[in-house]
Amino acid sequence: MAKILLVDPPWYIFQGIKSSSVVVGIVYIATVLRENGHDCLVYNGDFTTDTLKGEEGLSINCENYLDNMAYERSPAWGDFDGVLREYNPDYVGISIHTAEI
């Protein structure tokens, strides 16, 4: 069967906000895939090391978000790159919310 990586990309982390939420839909998909024999990993880009996370309660700053997201040396992108290379999936699915587009 296939190795599938399901990704909830970083969003809060680029704004300096600590996230405590999990996208339930992507977890449901992973469960069904596993029940059907696939090897599935869920990666949440906002749940990286605590050193990357900001303080809770900060206001959303879209300019800061876009600047940080575009910075390809951001630790958040390095974490994702490491997971992608180590897991080496056959397929990658990405969950995107309207605000993240």
Order of alpha helices (4+ residues) and beta strands (2+ residues): beta-alpha-beta-alpha-alpha-beta
